Amino acid sequence: MSAFSPASTPRLIVKVGSSLLVAPDGTVRRAWLASLVADIAARARLGQEIAVVSSGAIALGARRLKLPKGGRASLEDAQAAAATGQIALSGVWAELLAAEGLTAAQMLVTLDDLEDRRRYLNAAATLGRLLSLGVVPVINENDSVATEEIRFGDNDRLAARVAQAAGAQGVILLSDVAGLYDANPNTNPGATLIARVERIDARIESMADGGSGSGMGSGGMVSKIAAARIATAAGAQLAIVSGHAEHPLATFDTTARGTVFAAERTAPARKAWLAGGLTAKGEIVIDAGAARALADGKSLLAAGATRVSGSFARGDLLAVIGPDGRTLARGLSEYDAADAAAITGKRSDEHAAILGYAPRAALIHRNHMALV
């Protein structure tokens, strides 16, 4: 069996892309979906707990409402299509899971639900309880209320964030591509499938293609690499697998064909949540010396900062940007934006006079920061 077997992966998240679940004419591919549900049931009988992150609501709703461009011509169309299609999508999942003796549950989440720490913990508790009861949660972004500014925008990263919340050991992204190639296989017939990625670096990221192969979904390889970063940082393996064949999970077990991203050493839950954050209230740009200090596990001191931007309060999540423009870390600010800007680049012994009160030990303390 694959590395994602029930024995090695007691809790698994399976993401299903729109192009796999919905045919080009906007109808559900029931036979294929029934084969996937049979795979899920087989794994559940072996004791594996599975949650599904399912795309398809917008595509289904667009057909019912006869909306142009698959319901994506405008945000309003997408929201209307999602509201109409979600009930149909949930109904199909519930029906097919029930036929296999499994109970379905629906969870609709927004980006804020998983970025706000308290709401994240509430969602994690609900998800954990459902899985412990043997229920199969079917999760989707709440596209009927999400806005362009505050949304995941793709279910790849949502699946990774759900895996983090659920404490899952594995994520399988069923996709319209077989995995990560060293070049675009659509334009390079000799492109090679990368079977395993031990570390996501600049070379791996350069292989990503931002387009969705089907034109129906919202994700591409860029979103899958981003999802892999979130999942592996939380201690979960992630696999990109073709879902074109029926019984895609069983096929993956048999062939192991796809790309598997190896899990990193499990981080403490709070730091994994920080590292997986997708939004930030501001940024702190740092110099090379500060970047080296962070890599050594030190706190971020004001002396190593070169610029502060954004409107934030103490305790808000900030992105720490290196001198080359890359995001190096995420952490919770010890100061509001004005005070942080006032002491940027200043030595610690100058802070009290600048601020007019006893300063804190760091701009971002190492206990409230995670490297990315």
C-alpha positions as CSV (number, residue, x, y, z in Angstrom):
1,M,0.0,0.0,0.0
2,S,1.0,3.6,-0.4
3,A,2.5,5.8,2.4
4,F,-1.0,7.1,2.9
5,S,-2.4,3.8,4.1
6,P,-4.7,3.7,7.1
7,A,-1.9,2.2,9.2
8,S,0.5,5.1,8.5
9,T,-2.1,7.8,8.1
10,P,-4.8,7.5,10.7
11,R,-6.4,10.8,9.6
12,L,-6.4,11.8,6.0
13,I,-7.8,14.8,4.0
14,V,-8.8,14.2,0.4
15,K,-9.3,17.2,-1.9
16,V,-11.4,16.8,-5.0
17,G,-11.1,19.3,-7.9
18,S,-14.0,20.7,-9.8
19,S,-12.9,19.2,-13.1
20,L,-13.0,15.7,-11.6
21,L,-16.4,16.0,-10.0
22,V,-18.3,18.1,-12.6
23,A,-18.4,17.3,-16.3
24,P,-17.9,20.1,-18.9
25,D,-21.7,20.3,-19.3
26,G,-22.1,21.1,-15.6
27,T,-23.5,17.7,-14.4
28,V,-22.0,15.6,-11.6
29,R,-19.8,12.7,-12.7
30,R,-21.7,10.3,-10.6
31,A,-20.0,7.1,-11.6
32,W,-16.6,8.5,-10.9
33,L,-17.7,10.0,-7.6
34,A,-19.3,6.7,-6.6
35,S,-15.9,5.0,-7.2
36,L,-14.1,7.5,-5.0
37,V,-16.7,7.1,-2.3
38,A,-16.2,3.3,-2.5
39,D,-12.4,3.9,-1.9
40,I,-13.2,6.2,1.1
41,A,-15.5,3.5,2.5
42,A,-12.9,0.8,2.1
43,R,-10.4,2.9,4.0
44,A,-12.9,3.8,6.7
45,R,-13.6,0.1,7.3
46,L,-9.8,-0.2,8.0
47,G,-10.1,2.5,10.6
48,Q,-8.9,5.5,8.7
49,E,-10.7,8.8,9.4
50,I,-11.2,10.8,6.3
51,A,-12.5,14.4,5.6
52,V,-13.2,15.6,2.1
53,V,-12.5,19.1,0.8
54,S,-14.8,19.2,-2.2
55,S,-14.9,21.8,-5.0
56,G,-17.7,21.9,-7.5
57,A,-20.4,24.1,-6.0
58,I,-19.8,27.0,-8.3
59,A,-19.7,24.8,-11.4
60,L,-22.9,23.0,-10.4
61,G,-24.7,26.2,-9.5
62,A,-23.7,27.9,-12.7
63,R,-25.3,25.2,-14.8
64,R,-28.6,25.5,-12.8
65,L,-28.6,29.3,-13.1
66,K,-27.4,29.3,-16.7
67,L,-24.6,31.7,-15.8
68,P,-21.8,32.5,-18.3
69,K,-18.1,31.5,-17.9
70,G,-19.0,28.8,-15.4
71,G,-20.3,31.2,-12.9
72,R,-17.0,33.1,-12.7
73,A,-17.9,36.2,-14.8
74,S,-18.2,38.3,-11.6
75,L,-18.0,37.9,-7.8
76,E,-21.8,38.2,-7.6
77,D,-22.3,35.4,-10.1
78,A,-19.8,33.2,-8.3
79,Q,-21.6,33.8,-5.0
80,A,-25.0,33.1,-6.5
81,A,-23.7,29.9,-8.2
82,A,-22.1,28.8,-4.9
83,A,-25.2,29.2,-2.9
84,T,-27.2,27.3,-5.5
85,G,-24.7,24.6,-6.2
86,Q,-23.6,23.9,-2.6
87,I,-26.9,22.3,-1.6
88,A,-26.8,20.1,-4.7
89,L,-23.1,19.2,-4.0
90,S,-23.8,18.3,-0.4
91,G,-26.8,16.2,-1.4
92,V,-24.8,14.1,-3.8
93,W,-22.0,13.5,-1.3
94,A,-24.5,12.6,1.4
95,E,-26.4,10.2,-0.9
96,L,-23.4,8.3,-2.1
97,L,-21.7,8.1,1.3
98,A,-25.0,6.8,2.8
99,A,-25.0,4.1,0.2
100,E,-21.7,2.9,1.6
101,G,-23.0,3.1,5.2
102,L,-21.3,6.4,6.0
103,T,-22.7,9.6,7.4
104,A,-21.8,12.9,5.8
105,A,-21.5,16.3,7.5
106,Q,-21.2,19.7,5.8
107,M,-18.7,22.3,7.0
108,L,-18.5,25.6,5.1
109,V,-15.6,27.9,6.2
110,T,-14.1,31.2,5.3
111,L,-10.5,32.3,5.3
112,D,-11.2,34.3,8.5
113,D,-12.5,31.1,10.2
114,L,-9.0,29.6,9.9
115,E,-6.9,32.7,10.3
116,D,-8.5,33.9,13.5
117,R,-7.0,31.8,16.3
118,R,-10.2,31.4,18.4
119,R,-12.4,30.5,15.4
120,Y,-9.6,28.2,14.1
121,L,-9.7,26.3,17.4
122,N,-13.5,26.1,17.3
123,A,-13.4,24.7,13.7
124,A,-10.7,22.2,14.7
125,A,-12.7,21.0,17.7
126,T,-15.8,20.4,15.5
127,L,-13.8,18.7,12.8
128,G,-12.1,16.5,15.3
129,R,-15.3,15.4,17.0
130,L,-17.0,14.6,13.7
131,L,-14.0,12.4,12.6
132,S,-13.9,10.6,16.0
133,L,-17.6,9.8,15.5
134,G,-16.8,8.1,12.1
135,V,-18.5,10.9,10.1
136,V,-17.1,12.0,6.8
137,P,-17.0,15.9,6.9
138,V,-17.4,17.4,3.4
139,I,-15.8,20.8,3.5
140,N,-15.8,23.8,1.1
141,E,-15.0,27.4,1.2
142,N,-18.2,29.4,1.9
143,D,-18.1,31.1,-1.5
144,S,-21.5,32.6,-1.1
145,V,-20.2,35.1,1.4
146,A,-16.5,35.2,0.8
147,T,-15.1,38.3,-1.0
148,E,-12.2,38.6,-3.4
149,E,-10.1,40.2,-0.6
150,I,-10.9,37.7,2.1
151,R,-11.0,34.2,0.7
152,F,-8.7,31.2,0.1
153,G,-9.5,31.3,-3.6
154,D,-8.6,27.7,-4.1
155,N,-9.3,24.5,-2.3
156,D,-5.7,23.2,-2.4
157,R,-4.6,25.6,0.4
158,L,-7.9,25.1,2.2
159,A,-7.3,21.3,2.3
160,A,-3.8,21.9,3.8
161,R,-5.2,24.3,6.4
162,V,-8.0,21.8,7.2
163,A,-5.3,19.1,7.6
164,Q,-3.5,21.3,10.1
165,A,-6.7,21.9,12.1
166,A,-7.6,18.2,12.0
167,G,-4.2,17.0,13.0
168,A,-4.1,14.9,9.9
169,Q,-1.0,13.0,8.8
170,G,-1.7,13.1,5.1
171,V,-3.4,15.2,2.4
172,I,-4.2,13.9,-1.1
173,L,-5.0,16.4,-3.8
174,L,-6.9,14.7,-6.5
175,S,-6.3,16.7,-9.6
176,D,-6.4,17.0,-13.4
177,V,-2.7,16.5,-13.4
178,A,-0.6,13.5,-12.4
179,G,1.7,15.5,-10.1
180,L,4.6,18.0,-10.3
181,Y,6.7,17.8,-13.5
182,D,10.1,19.3,-14.1
183,A,8.5,21.2,-17.1
184,N,4.9,21.8,-18.3
185,P,3.8,18.4,-19.7
186,N,1.3,20.1,-22.0
187,T,4.0,21.9,-23.9
188,N,7.0,19.6,-23.2
189,P,6.2,15.9,-24.1
190,G,9.5,14.9,-22.4
191,A,8.7,16.4,-19.0
192,T,9.5,14.1,-16.1
193,L,7.2,13.5,-13.2
194,I,8.8,14.2,-9.8
195,A,8.0,11.3,-7.5
196,R,9.1,12.8,-4.2
197,V,10.0,16.2,-2.9
198,E,12.0,16.3,0.3
199,R,12.2,20.1,0.5
200,I,10.3,22.9,-1.2
201,D,13.0,25.3,-2.5
202,A,13.3,27.8,-5.4
203,R,14.0,25.0,-7.9
204,I,10.7,23.2,-7.0
205,E,8.8,26.4,-7.0
206,S,10.1,27.3,-10.5
207,M,8.5,24.1,-11.8
208,A,5.0,25.3,-10.9
209,D,2.5,26.5,-13.5
210,G,-0.2,28.9,-12.3
211,G,-2.9,27.8,-14.7
212,S,-5.7,25.3,-13.9
213,G,-5.6,22.6,-16.6
214,S,-9.3,22.3,-17.0
215,G,-10.3,26.0,-16.9
216,M,-13.0,25.0,-14.5
217,G,-11.2,25.2,-11.2
218,S,-9.4,28.1,-9.5
219,G,-6.1,26.4,-8.6
220,G,-3.0,25.5,-10.5
221,M,0.4,24.0,-9.6
222,V,1.3,27.2,-7.7
223,S,-1.6,26.8,-5.3
224,K,-0.6,23.1,-4.9
225,I,3.0,24.0,-3.9
226,A,1.6,26.6,-1.5
227,A,-0.6,23.9,0.0
228,A,2.3,21.5,0.3
229,R,4.2,24.2,2.2
230,I,1.4,24.5,4.7
231,A,0.7,20.8,5.1
232,T,4.4,19.7,5.4
233,A,5.1,22.4,7.9
234,A,2.3,21.0,10.1
235,G,3.8,17.5,9.9
236,A,1.6,16.0,7.2
237,Q,2.7,14.5,3.9
238,L,0.9,15.8,0.8
239,A,0.4,14.0,-2.5
240,I,-0.7,15.4,-5.8
241,V,-2.4,12.6,-7.7
242,S,-4.3,12.3,-10.9
243,G,-8.0,11.7,-10.3
244,H,-8.9,10.9,-13.9
245,A,-9.2,7.1,-13.4
246,E,-12.1,5.6,-11.4
247,H,-11.2,4.5,-7.9
248,P,-8.4,7.1,-7.7
249,L,-7.4,6.3,-4.1
250,A,-7.1,2.6,-4.8
251,T,-5.2,3.4,-8.0
252,F,-2.7,5.6,-6.0
253,D,-2.3,2.7,-3.5
254,T,-1.4,0.3,-6.3
255,T,0.7,2.5,-8.5
256,A,2.1,5.2,-6.2
257,R,2.1,7.4,-9.2
258,G,2.0,11.1,-8.2
259,T,4.2,13.5,-6.4
260,V,4.6,13.1,-2.6
261,F,5.9,16.0,-0.5
262,A,7.6,14.7,2.6
263,A,6.4,16.0,6.0
264,E,8.7,18.1,8.1
265,R,9.3,17.5,11.7
266,T,6.0,18.3,13.5
267,A,6.0,21.9,14.8
268,P,4.1,22.9,18.0
269,A,0.4,23.5,17.1
270,R,0.6,27.3,17.6
271,K,3.7,27.7,15.5
272,A,2.2,25.5,12.7
273,W,-0.8,27.7,12.7
274,L,1.4,30.8,12.5
275,A,3.4,29.4,9.7
276,G,0.3,28.4,7.7
277,G,-1.3,31.8,7.9
278,L,-2.3,33.3,4.6
279,T,-3.0,36.9,5.7
280,A,-1.0,39.4,7.6
281,K,-1.8,42.9,8.9
282,G,1.6,44.2,8.1
283,E,5.2,43.5,7.2
284,I,8.6,44.0,8.7
285,V,11.6,44.0,6.3
286,I,14.9,43.0,8.0
287,D,18.6,43.0,7.1
288,A,20.8,40.0,6.5
289,G,22.1,39.9,10.1
290,A,18.6,39.7,11.5
291,A,17.8,37.0,8.9
292,R,20.7,34.9,10.2
293,A,19.5,35.5,13.8
294,L,16.0,34.2,13.0
295,A,17.5,31.1,11.3
296,D,19.4,30.5,14.5
297,G,16.1,30.6,16.5
298,K,16.5,34.1,17.9
299,S,13.8,36.8,18.4
300,L,13.4,39.7,15.9
301,L,15.0,42.8,17.4
302,A,14.2,46.3,16.2
303,A,17.9,46.9,15.3
304,G,17.7,44.4,12.6
305,A,14.5,45.9,11.0
306,T,14.8,48.2,8.0
307,R,11.2,49.0,7.3
308,V,7.7,48.5,8.8
309,S,4.5,48.7,6.7
310,G,0.8,48.1,7.4
311,S,-1.7,49.1,10.0
312,F,-1.6,46.7,12.9
313,A,-2.0,46.5,16.6
314,R,0.0,44.6,19.2
315,G,-0.7,40.9,18.8
316,D,-1.5,41.1,15.1
317,L,0.1,38.7,12.7
318,L,3.0,40.1,10.7
319,A,5.1,38.8,7.8
320,V,8.8,39.1,8.2
321,I,10.5,39.8,4.9
322,G,14.2,39.2,4.2
323,P,16.5,41.5,2.3
324,D,15.9,39.5,-0.9
325,G,12.1,40.1,-0.7
326,R,11.2,36.5,0.5
327,T,8.9,35.9,3.4
328,L,11.1,34.3,6.1
329,A,8.7,34.1,9.0
330,R,5.3,35.0,10.5
331,G,4.8,36.2,14.0
332,L,2.7,38.2,16.4
333,S,3.8,41.8,16.8
334,E,4.9,43.1,20.3
335,Y,4.0,46.7,19.2
336,D,1.5,48.6,17.3
337,A,2.5,50.0,13.9
338,A,3.4,53.5,15.0
339,D,5.7,52.3,17.8
340,A,7.2,49.6,15.7
341,A,8.1,52.2,13.1
342,A,9.5,54.5,15.7
343,I,12.1,52.0,16.9
344,T,12.9,50.4,13.6
345,G,16.7,50.2,13.2
346,K,17.3,51.5,16.7
347,R,19.4,49.8,19.4
348,S,17.5,48.4,22.4
349,D,19.0,50.9,24.8
350,E,17.4,53.8,22.8
351,H,13.8,52.4,22.9
352,A,12.7,53.7,26.2
353,A,13.5,57.3,25.3
354,I,11.9,57.0,21.9
355,L,8.7,55.3,23.2
356,G,8.3,57.0,26.6
357,Y,7.7,53.7,28.3
358,A,9.6,50.5,29.2
359,P,10.2,48.7,25.9
360,R,9.5,45.0,25.3
361,A,12.2,42.5,24.6
362,A,11.7,42.3,20.8
363,L,9.6,43.4,17.9
364,I,8.5,39.7,17.5
365,H,9.5,37.2,20.2
366,R,10.7,33.8,19.0
367,N,7.9,32.1,21.1
368,H,5.4,33.9,18.9
369,M,7.1,33.4,15.6
370,A,7.4,30.6,13.0
371,L,9.8,30.4,10.1
372,V,8.3,29.6,6.7
